[in-house]
């Protein structure tokens, strides 16, 4: 299941969309990807390869405008994606 951006924006009471929030990569948070199965490691590597790595010692915290949370459920084998 997914939602289009225009549907999400139209459902918001106040829109806070500006071009500067997409000029920097999001902070990627992977949850429950530490399992030893090979398909879980491949998924984690794929998601990490989609976005540039952030150097935690040099990153400006004011430049991070977005967070991408991906949670893997090993019981149902589903991914939850929040941006």
CORKA-V299004 format. One record per residue. N is the residue number from 1. RES is the residue in one small letter. D_CENTER is the distance of its C-alpha to the mean C-alpha in Angstrom with 2 decimals. Layout:
n->{N N}
res->{RES RES}
d_center->{D_CENTER D_CENTER}
This chain:
n->{1 2 3 4 5 6 7 8 9 10 11 12 13 14 15 16 17 18 19 20 21 22 23 24 25 26 27 28 29 30 31 32 33 34 35 36 37 38 39 40 41 42 43 44 45 46 47 48 49 50 51 52 53 54 55 56 57 58 59 60 61 62 63 64 65 66 67 68 69 70 71 72 73 74 75 76 77 78 79 80 81 82 83}
res->{x x x x x x x x x x x x x x x x x x x x x x x x x x x x x x x x x x x x x x x x x x x x x x x x x x x x x x x x x x x x x x x x x x x x x x x x x x x x x x x x x x x}
d_center->{16.24 14.28 15.11 15.85 14.90 18.63 19.03 16.44 18.04 21.45 20.84 19.98 23.08 22.22 20.10 18.34 17.22 18.36 17.97 17.31 13.80 12.86 15.13 12.88 9.65 6.62 6.73 4.82 6.27 7.92 10.62 13.90 13.55 16.79 19.10 21.82 21.54 21.09 18.79 16.24 16.58 16.31 13.03 11.60 13.37 12.19 8.42 9.70 12.05 9.91 9.12 12.05 12.70 13.21 16.66 16.64 20.34 20.32 17.23 18.32 16.54 17.71 15.84 12.32 11.77 8.11 5.55 1.91 4.26 5.81 9.53 12.42 15.83 18.66 21.28 20.09 17.98 15.26 11.47 9.91 6.76 6.18 5.26}
